[in-house]
Amino acid sequence: MGEAVSAAEEGVVGSQRRHVSTPHAGSRGHANPATRRPTGAQLAQGTGGYPRTVESVLLYIVGVIVIVIGLALSIALHEVGHLVPAKLFGVRVGQYMIGFGPTLWSRRRGETEYGIKAIPLGGYISMSGMYPPAAEGGRARESSTGFFQTLVQDARVASAETIAPGEDTRAFYRLPVWKRIVIMLGGPFMNLLIALVLFMVVLSAFGVQQPSTTIGSVAECMVPAGSAQDECDADAPTAPAAEAGVLPGDRMLSVDGTPVTSWEQASAIFRESPDETLELVVERDGKPQALEITPFLNERYVFDEDGMAVEGTDGELLTEDVGMVGITAAYELVRQPITAAFPQVWNNTVAVAQVILNLPQRLVDVAEAAFGPEERDPNGPLSVVGVGRIAGEITTVDTIPVVERLSFLIGLVASVNVALFVFNLVPLMPLDGGHVLGALWEGLRRRLAKLFGRRDPGPVDTAKLIPLTLAVAVLLGLMSVLLIYADIVKPITIL
């Protein structure tokens, strides 16, 4: 009983049926060559599930630790992106903290206290005068005891207390609009820069796994797409490559007289030539050898340009009849130019933005899977627990070289930074995008007032948005709890 190959295993995509990329900002969707999922052959030969030995458990822990450290450093540098321009513009920064909750360690340097808190799920800097005082004629009524009004007034009082005597001009709200925008965008753009640098390292220093013209494996028989058969039986047709005498390690030189320079080129010729006898010239032991091969007409899945199986309107994977020979490629790391990082970051950014735009429905799907019998969408959102789990899993696959596992982890951290960049630009308080929107609105109001000769309306009273800020914070907290729960009870796994 020999090895069988289905149409899903032929060609560029190796043995993948549904190509699943690594998380992009807590999501998995757009194919990402910098953090491309290992080939099916690699995973099949690996641990095949959760860590089972002491060594694999330790490797799993190492993977999780790498991601936790990478995330912590990304958050720390995000806050540096706010801190540096704030100090350059003269704003008094009272605290620079990584994490939330009780303070584990802190040290004061100058007027700023630097520290680490117990819950490493975020960070912040405390700037003097984040909220302006109530406008004249618009002060909160002293007799008001409403909950939301109290929140607004408390925020104003707390903001005023951060302004040292005689330092009113150092308050954040007194800065020109453009300076406030620079400060608030400093954090997200720091994450963008981190992602760009890390993708440059992954793509240019490590390289990207790409199929070569060398034969990786030769199947003994052919089975149609979707078949659960993984061994040959008496009725299965012999694979053309095996019948022609093709061996793993052979390097294709030409097919039907056409010089072969890529796996895709050879695959295309085979696909378009069912039942036609072709001359295949391979290099074996340093010498060319001519073989005759006749591609077999077989059914295979349809893949898009990113290597993902295409679904029809009914949700089923689309198939097509093509010529196949029963071979898979040997993959090799190919270094990319540094400029390849720019489209990589853009593709990740678009993918994360799409996830955020569809986040309500995706969260509903996650909840249905977490509390019901449904399976998790492999392209759905992930929490930091899910990302750490994937990192731990990939480090346990001992059939993947250490260099490739390291490249995968770096690419994963890069994708997380793209997520931080995009998510923080959402124009809702307390996210950076919400502060930017408030500054832009203030700038527009003042410009219109000047244009029409009206009195300067003054700074926008962003303290009035405190109730909305609280609501958004609660929703974000609930979302995090749901995703963490789902990643524990019904995780997305690559093994």
C-alpha positions in Angstrom: 0.0 0.0 0.0 1.8 3.1 -1.2 1.3 6.8 -0.8 -1.7 8.4 -2.5 -1.8 12.0 -3.8 -5.1 13.9 -4.3 -5.5 16.8 -6.6 -5.3 19.1 -3.6 -1.7 18.1 -3.1 -0.4 18.7 -6.6 1.3 21.9 -7.6 2.4 25.1 -5.9 0.5 24.7 -2.7 2.1 21.5 -1.6 -0.4 19.5 0.5 -2.5 22.4 1.7 -6.2 22.4 1.1 -7.1 25.6 2.8 -4.2 27.9 3.1 -4.3 29.6 6.4 -1.9 32.4 7.2 -0.7 33.5 10.6 -2.7 36.0 12.7 -2.9 39.5 11.5 -3.7 41.7 14.4 -5.5 38.9 16.1 -6.9 37.7 12.8 -6.1 35.0 10.3 -7.0 35.7 6.8 -4.9 37.2 4.0 -2.1 35.0 2.9 1.2 36.2 4.4 4.4 34.9 2.8 6.5 36.3 5.6 4.6 34.1 8.2 3.3 31.4 5.8 1.9 28.3 7.4 4.3 25.4 7.3 3.6 22.9 4.5 1.3 19.9 5.2 4.2 17.6 4.9 6.1 19.4 7.6 3.2 19.4 10.0 2.3 15.8 9.3 5.8 14.7 10.2 5.8 16.9 13.3 4.3 16.5 16.7 0.8 16.2 15.3 -0.9 18.0 18.2 -0.2 19.3 21.7 3.3 18.8 23.1 3.8 15.3 24.3 7.4 15.2 25.6 9.4 17.3 28.0 11.4 18.7 25.1 8.2 19.7 23.2 6.7 21.2 26.3 9.7 23.3 26.8 9.7 24.4 23.2 6.1 25.2 23.4 6.8 27.4 26.5 9.7 29.1 24.6 7.4 30.0 21.7 4.8 31.5 24.1 7.5 33.5 25.9 8.9 34.8 22.7 5.5 36.2 21.7 4.8 37.6 25.2 8.2 39.4 25.2 7.6 40.6 21.6 4.2 41.9 22.5 5.5 43.6 25.7 8.3 45.3 23.8 5.8 46.4 21.0 3.6 48.0 23.6 6.5 49.6 25.4 7.8 51.1 22.1 4.2 52.2 21.2 4.2 54.3 24.4 7.7 55.6 23.5 6.1 56.8 20.3 3.8 59.0 22.4 6.4 59.9 25.0 9.1 61.3 22.8 7.1 63.9 20.8 5.2 64.8 24.0 8.4 65.7 25.7 9.8 67.4 22.6 6.7 69.6 22.5 7.1 70.5 26.2 4.1 68.5 27.6 4.7 67.4 31.2 4.6 63.6 31.3 4.0 62.3 34.8 4.0 58.5 34.1 5.2 56.0 31.5 3.8 52.7 32.4 3.7 49.3 30.8 0.7 47.2 31.8 -2.2 47.9 34.2 -3.0 47.2 37.8 -0.6 47.2 40.8 2.9 48.6 40.1 5.6 45.9 40.2 8.5 48.3 39.7 9.0 52.0 39.1 11.7 54.6 39.0 11.4 58.4 38.7 13.7 60.2 36.4 13.2 63.9 36.3 9.5 64.7 36.3 8.5 61.2 34.8 7.9 58.0 36.7 8.8 54.9 34.6 7.3 51.6 35.7 5.9 48.1 35.0 2.5 47.0 36.2 1.2 43.5 37.0 -1.1 43.0 34.0 1.0 43.3 30.8 -2.0 43.8 28.4 -1.3 47.4 27.5 0.4 50.6 28.6 0.0 54.3 28.9 1.7 57.7 29.5 0.1 60.2 31.7 0.2 63.7 30.1 -0.6 66.9 31.9 -3.9 68.5 31.0 -5.5 65.9 28.7 -8.9 67.5 29.2 -9.6 71.2 29.0 -11.7 72.9 31.7 -15.4 73.5 31.1 -16.0 76.5 28.8 -17.3 79.7 30.3 -21.1 79.5 30.4 -21.0 75.8 29.9 -19.8 74.6 33.4 -21.4 71.6 34.9 -24.2 72.4 37.2 -23.0 72.1 40.8 -26.4 70.6 41.7 -26.1 67.9 39.1 -25.6 64.4 40.6 -26.1 62.4 37.4 -23.7 59.5 37.0 -22.3 60.5 33.6 -22.1 64.2 34.6 -20.1 63.2 37.6 -17.8 61.1 35.4 -17.2 64.1 33.2 -16.5 66.5 36.1 -14.2 64.0 37.8 -12.2 63.7 34.6 -11.8 67.5 34.4 -10.7 67.7 38.0 -8.2 64.8 37.6 -6.8 66.5 34.5 -6.5 69.8 36.2 -4.6 68.2 39.1 -1.9 67.0 36.7 -1.0 70.6 35.8 1.7 71.8 38.1 1.5 75.4 39.4 2.7 77.9 36.9 2.8 75.2 34.1 -0.5 75.8 32.4 1.2 76.3 29.1 2.6 72.7 29.3 -0.9 71.2 29.3 -1.7 68.8 26.4 -4.9 70.6 25.4 -3.1 73.9 25.0 -0.9 72.5 22.2 -1.6 73.4 18.6 -3.8 70.8 16.8 -1.0 69.5 14.7 1.2 68.8 17.7 -1.5 66.9 19.4 -2.0 64.8 16.3 1.7 64.1 16.1 1.7 62.9 19.7 -1.3 60.6 19.3 -0.1 59.2 16.0 3.4 58.6 17.4 2.3 55.3 19.1 0.6 53.6 16.1 3.3 54.7 13.7 5.9 53.3 16.0 4.2 49.9 15.6 4.1 50.4 11.9 7.8 51.0 11.9 8.4 48.0 14.0 6.4 45.8 11.6 8.2 47.2 8.6 11.7 46.5 10.2 10.7 43.0 11.3 9.2 42.1 7.9 12.4 43.3 6.3 14.3 40.9 8.6 12.0 38.0 7.8 11.9 38.6 4.0 15.5 39.7 3.4 17.5 38.0 6.1 15.6 34.7 6.4 13.7 34.5 3.1 10.4 33.1 2.1 9.5 29.5 1.6 8.9 29.0 -2.1 8.5 25.9 -4.3 11.7 25.0 -6.2 12.1 23.0 -9.4 13.3 20.1 -7.3 10.9 17.2 -6.7 10.0 16.9 -3.1 7.9 13.7 -3.2 6.4 11.3 -5.8 3.1 9.6 -5.2 2.4 6.1 -6.2 -1.3 6.6 -7.2 -3.9 9.3 -7.9 -7.1 10.0 -6.1 -9.7 12.8 -6.7 -9.9 16.0 -4.7 -11.8 15.6 -1.4 -11.0 11.9 -1.1 -10.2 10.7 2.4 -8.0 8.0 0.9 -4.3 8.3 1.8 -3.1 5.0 0.7 -3.1 3.2 -2.7 -5.5 0.3 -3.4 -5.7 -2.0 -6.3 -8.2 0.2 -8.1 -6.3 3.5 -7.8 -4.4 4.5 -11.0 -0.6 4.7 -10.8 0.7 8.2 -10.7 2.3 9.2 -14.0 5.5 10.4 -12.3 6.0 7.1 -10.5 5.3 5.2 -13.8 7.8 7.4 -15.6 10.5 6.8 -13.0 10.7 10.2 -11.5 12.4 10.2 -8.1 12.4 12.6 -5.1 15.5 14.9 -5.5 15.3 15.1 -9.3 15.5 18.7 -10.5 13.4 19.5 -13.5 15.3 21.1 -16.4 12.6 21.1 -19.1 9.1 19.9 -19.9 8.1 19.1 -23.5 11.1 21.1 -24.8 10.4 24.2 -22.7 13.2 25.1 -20.2 11.8 25.1 -16.7 12.7 28.0 -14.3 10.0 27.7 -11.7 7.6 25.1 -10.2 4.6 27.1 -11.3 5.8 26.9 -14.9 6.1 23.2 -14.9 2.8 22.7 -13.1 1.1 24.9 -15.7 2.4 22.7 -18.5 1.2 19.5 -16.8 -2.2 21.0 -16.0 -2.8 22.0 -19.6 -1.6 18.7 -21.1 -3.8 15.8 -19.8 -3.4 12.5 -21.7 -0.5 13.9 -23.7 2.9 12.3 -23.6 5.6 14.8 -22.7 9.3 14.7 -22.5 10.5 15.5 -19.0 14.2 16.2 -18.6 15.5 16.1 -15.0 18.9 16.4 -13.4 19.8 13.3 -11.4 23.2 12.8 -9.7 24.5 15.8 -11.7 23.5 14.4 -15.1 20.5 15.2 -17.3 18.0 12.3 -17.8 15.1 12.3 -20.3 11.8 10.6 -19.2 8.4 10.3 -20.8 5.4 11.3 -18.7 1.7 11.4 -19.5 -0.3 13.7 -17.2 -3.4 12.1 -15.8 -6.8 13.9 -16.1 -7.9 14.4 -12.5 -10.0 16.6 -10.2 -8.2 19.2 -8.0 -9.2 22.2 -5.9 -9.1 25.7 -7.4 -6.7 28.0 -5.6 -6.3 31.8 -5.8 -3.1 33.7 -6.3 -2.5 33.6 -2.5 -2.6 29.8 -2.4 -6.1 29.7 -0.7 -8.7 27.2 -1.8 -11.6 29.0 -3.5 -15.1 28.5 -2.2 -18.3 28.5 -4.3 -21.5 30.4 -3.4 -22.7 27.2 -1.6 -19.6 27.3 0.7 -18.1 24.2 -0.9 -14.6 24.2 -2.3 -14.4 24.6 -6.1 -12.7 22.0 -8.2 -11.5 21.7 -11.8 -10.3 18.9 -14.1 -6.7 19.3 -15.0 -3.7 17.2 -15.9 -1.6 15.9 -13.0 1.4 13.8 -12.6 1.6 13.1 -8.8 4.5 15.1 -7.6 5.1 17.9 -5.0 7.8 20.5 -4.8 10.7 20.7 -2.5 10.6 24.1 -0.8 13.5 26.4 -0.3 14.1 29.7 1.4 14.4 32.5 -1.1 15.6 35.9 0.1 13.5 38.9 -1.0 14.6 42.5 -1.6 14.1 44.8 1.3 11.4 46.7 -0.6 9.3 43.5 -0.5 8.4 44.5 3.1 6.4 47.5 2.0 3.7 45.5 0.1 3.8 42.9 2.9 2.9 45.6 5.5 0.2 47.0 3.2 -1.4 43.5 2.6 -1.4 42.9 6.4 -2.9 46.4 7.0 -5.7 45.7 4.5 -6.4 42.3 6.1 -6.6 43.7 9.6 -8.9 46.6 8.5 -11.2 44.1 6.9 -11.4 42.1 10.1 -12.2 45.2 12.1 -14.9 46.3 9.7 -16.6 42.9 10.1 -15.7 42.5 13.7 -19.3 42.4 15.1 -20.3 39.4 12.9 -17.0 37.7 13.5 -17.5 38.0 17.3 -20.9 36.5 16.9 -19.4 33.6 15.0 -16.7 33.2 17.8 -19.4 33.2 20.5 -21.5 30.5 18.6 -18.4 28.4 18.3 -17.2 28.9 21.9 -20.6 28.1 23.4 -22.0 25.7 20.8 -21.0 22.8 18.5 -19.8 25.0 15.7 -16.1 25.0 14.7 -14.0 28.2 14.9 -13.4 30.0 11.7 -9.6 29.6 11.0 -9.7 33.1 9.5 -11.4 34.6 12.5 -10.0 36.9 15.2 -7.7 35.8 17.9 -6.7 37.0 21.4 -3.2 37.3 22.7 -3.8 33.8 24.1 -4.6 32.4 20.6 -1.5 34.1 19.2 0.7 32.7 21.9 -0.8 29.2 21.4 0.1 29.3 17.7 3.6 30.4 18.5 3.9 27.6 21.0 2.6 25.0 18.5 5.0 26.1 15.7 8.0 25.8 17.9 7.2 22.1 18.7 7.2 21.0 15.0 10.7 19.5 15.0 10.5 18.8 11.2 10.8 22.5 10.6 14.4 23.9 10.8 15.0 26.1 13.8 15.8 29.1 11.5 12.3 28.8 9.9 10.6 28.6 13.2 12.4 31.7 14.3 11.4 33.4 11.1 7.8 32.4 11.7 7.8 33.9 15.2 9.4 37.2 14.1 6.8 37.4 11.3 4.1 36.8 13.9 5.3 39.7 16.1 5.4 41.8 12.9 1.8 41.0 12.2 0.8 41.8 15.8 2.4 45.2 15.3 0.3 45.8 12.2 -2.7 44.9 14.3 -1.7 47.4 17.0 -1.2 50.1 14.3 -4.6 49.6 12.6 -6.6 49.0 15.8 -5.3 52.1 17.5 -6.4 54.2 14.5 -10.0 53.4 15.1 -11.6 56.8 15.7 -13.1 56.0 19.1 -12.0 57.1 22.5 -9.9 55.9 24.4 -8.0 54.7 21.3 -5.5 57.0 19.7 -7.7 57.5 16.7 -10.4 59.0 18.9 -8.0 61.6 20.2 -6.9 62.4 16.7 -10.5 62.8 15.6 -11.2 65.2 18.5 -8.1 67.3 17.5 -9.2 67.4 13.8 -12.7 68.5 14.8 -11.2 71.3 16.9 -9.0 72.4 14.1 -12.0 72.4 11.7 -14.1 74.4 14.1 -11.4 77.0 14.6 -10.7 77.3 10.9 -14.4 77.8 10.1 -14.7 80.4 12.9 -11.8 82.3 11.5 -13.2 82.0 8.0 -16.5 83.5 9.0 -15.1 86.1 11.4 -16.5 84.5 14.5 -15.0 84.2 18.0 -12.5 81.4 18.5 -14.6 78.5 19.9 -11.7 77.2 22.0 -10.6 73.6 22.5 -13.1 70.8 22.1 -14.4 69.6 25.4 -13.3 66.0 25.0 -14.2 65.3 28.7 -17.8 65.1 27.5 -16.9 61.9 25.7 -15.9 60.2 28.9 -19.2 58.2 29.0 -18.6 57.0 25.4 -15.0 56.2 26.4 -16.2 54.1 29.3 -18.7 52.3 27.0 -16.0 51.5 24.4 -13.6 50.3 27.1 -16.2 48.0 28.5 -16.9 46.6 25.0 -13.2 46.1 24.4 -12.9 44.3 27.7 -15.9 42.0 26.9 -14.4 41.3 23.5 -11.1 40.3 25.0 -12.8 38.0 27.5 -14.8 36.3 24.8 -11.7 35.8 22.5 -9.6 34.6 25.4 -12.3 32.1 26.5 -12.7 30.9 22.9 -9.0 30.5 22.5 -8.9 28.3 25.6 -12.0 26.1 25.1 -12.0 25.9 21.3 -8.7 27.2 20.0 -7.7 27.7 16.4 -4.8 25.3 15.8 -2.3 24.8 13.0 -1.4 21.2 14.1 
